[in-house]
Amino acid sequence: MRKFTLALCLSLSLGCAFVASASTPTPDGVGTNAAKLAEQAPVHWVSVAQIENSLVDRPPMAVGFDIDDTVLFSSPGFWRGKKMFSPDSDEYLKNPAFWEKMNNGWDEFSIPKEAARALIALHIKRGDSIFFITGRSQTATETVSKTLQDDFLIPAANMNPVIFAGDQPGQNNKTQWLVDKQIKIFYGDSDNDMTAAKAAQARAIRILRASNSTYRPLPQAGAFGEEVIVNSEY
């Protein structure tokens, strides 16, 4: 009888602990429940190793990468640009003077993402041609190409100059570049990257944007059914 009583008490204790844990709000103050979890769309998580395995029988190809928040954590430069050119708004993004700074030296403060290192090394090993296609505005000169080549140790045979596609409202200028360069896989962090890849009939793979990025709001990874690389926020 004593054992039964102890077991019952333990069961009740664990049950109460489960209820308390399940009802504990998340850090943003919003709780969850089984119904809410069931409504979430499944995310197609993949690892770099799984991507590599999927390409074993494929010949060398052209692959593309977005830059900001995909291969570089470049928020330091954008943070500085906002403080310098338009502290109270995002007007600095329309200022050619900002882009001259960003494209000609401020990426020295950008941090290469480890997930990008692994992916780029994989494509170098395969002999793929690597393109970087960014929504940044084009400037008369740029050092971004050299920075990327140095940061990721890309041989000249695999490297192509950065393509500055611009980012005009209502347009997705990356799509045509993906088509023109016959890019088969495109990695990016934004929804526009995913829709551009799908429109160009390229394989769209999402790299997670770091939660402390200045580029807000954070996108919903997996929203388009694309593959999402696990632990790729850094």
N, C-alpha and C positions, 0 to 999 in steps of 0.2 A: 504493500500500500504506500509505503514511504517513497519507493522508487517511482511509482505512478504519479504521486503528488509532485515530486521533483521534476519529472519529465513534463508534466502539464505546465508547471510554472515556467520551465525553460522555454516550452513552446509558445506560451503566451508572451513571454518576454521578447522572443525573437520576432513574433508577429507584430508586437507594438513597435519594435525597432524598425521593422520593414515599413510599416505605415508611416512612421515619423520620417524615415528616409525618403519614401516616395513622395511625401507631401512637402518636403523641404524645397523652398523656392530656389531657382537657379540664380546665379550672381546678379542678373539683371532684374530680379524681383518677379519673374514670371515662372510659375510652376509648370509642371507637365503631368500627363497621365497617359494611360495606355491608348486611349482614343486619339490623342494628339500625335503620339508616336506613330500610330498606324496610318495617319494621314500623310506622313512624310514620304516623299518619293524616294525609292531606293537609289543609292549612289553607286556607280560602277567604279570602285576603287581599284587601282592598279599600282604595281611597284615598277621601278626602273628595270628590274630583272625580268618581269613579265613582259614589258615592252620589248626588251632585247630578245626574248624567246619568240615573240610574235614576228620578228623580222629575220629569223634564222635563214629562211629560204628566199629572202627577197634580195635582189641585186642592189647595188648602191643607188641612191635616189637623192632628190633635193628635199631638204627639210627646213622648216622655218620656225623662228622663235620671235615672240614679242620681246621687248626689252624691259621696260619699267614694271617692277613687281613680278616679272617672270624669270629673267636671268639676273637682274640686278635689284637689290633693295635700294632704290634711288631717292627715297623720301628726303634724305638730308639736303640734297640740292633743291628739291621743290619747296621744302620748308624755308630754306634760305631765300629762294626767289620770291616767295609770298611776302616774307618780312621786308625784303628790300624794295619790291615794286608795287605791291598792293596788299598791305597788312589786313585790310578789312574786307577783301573780296578775292575772287579768283581771276580778276582781270589780268594778273601777271601772265596767265597762260596765253593771252593774246598779244603779249608784248614781245616784239622781236629781240629786244635787248636781253630779256630773260633767256630766250632760246640760244642766243649767242653765248651766254655764260654756260648754260647747261650742256650744250653740245661741244664746247671747247674748253673743257677742264673740270667742270664741277662733278663729273662722274668719278673723279679721283676720290670723292667722298662716298661713292656708292659701294655697297657691299655685295660681292658676288654670292648668289644663292647656291647652297650645297647641292640641292636637287638639280639645278642647272649644270653644275660641274659634272655630275654623274651622267646626265643625259648627253651633254656635248661630248664627253669622253666616249660614250657608247657610239655616237654617230661618227666620230673621228675614226674609231676602230673599224667601223663598217666601210669607211671610205665615202661617206655621204657628203654632199655639197651643202654647206650650212649658210642659211640666209637669216639676217635679223631684220624684221619689218616692224617699224615703230610708228606710233601715232604722233610722235613729236613733229614739230614744224621744222622744215628744212632751213639750213643756214648756209652762208657762202662757204664756210669751212667747217670741219668737224673733226674731233679726235675720238669720237665714240667707237669707230671701227677698230682703231688701234688699242683702245682700252679693253674692248671685249676680246680681241685676239690675244692680248697679253694676259688678261685675267684668267682666261679659260685655256690658254696654251694651244691655240688653234693653228695648225700648220697652214701655210699660204695656199696649199693645194685644196684645202677644204673651206677656206674663208672667202666670203664675198663682202663687198662694202655694204654698210648699213643702208637700208632703204627707208627714207623718211616719207611715209605715206600721208602725213598730216592727219588732222582729226576734225573734219568739218561737220557741223550739226546736220543730222539727217542723212549722212553718207557713211559708208563703210569702205574707205579707200583701200583697205588691205586686200579685199577680195580680188580685185583685178591683178594686183601684184602676185598673189598666190597662183592665179591662173597663168599669168605671163611666165613665171619662173617654174611652172609645172611642179609645184610643191606638193608632196604627198602626205606629209604630216606637219601640222602646225600646233605649236605649244603656246599657250597664253593664259593670262589670269583673268581677263575681263570677259563679259558676255559678248562684246563686240568681236573679240578674238574667236570665240566659239562659233558665232554666226557667220563670220567671214570664212572660216575654214569649211563649214558645212556648205555655204553657198558656192565655194570653189571646189567642192567634192573632195576635199582633203580630209584626212583623219584628224579630228579635233581632240586634243588632249589638254586638260586643264591643269595648270600649276597653281597651287593655292597662294592667294595674296596674304602677306603677313598682316596680322591683326592690328599692328601699330603703324601700318602704312598711312600716309597722309591722303591717299586716294580713297575717299569714302563716297557712298556706303560700300561695304564689302559685298561682293557678288555672291550669289547662291550657287556654290559648286554643284555640278551635276544637273543643273536646271534644264539642260538641253539633251540629256541622255548621254553626254560625252564622258569619256574616261577621265578620272581624276586621280592624280598621283598622290599617294599617301605620304604624309610627313613632308610635303613640299613647300610649306610656308616659309622655310628658312633655307 
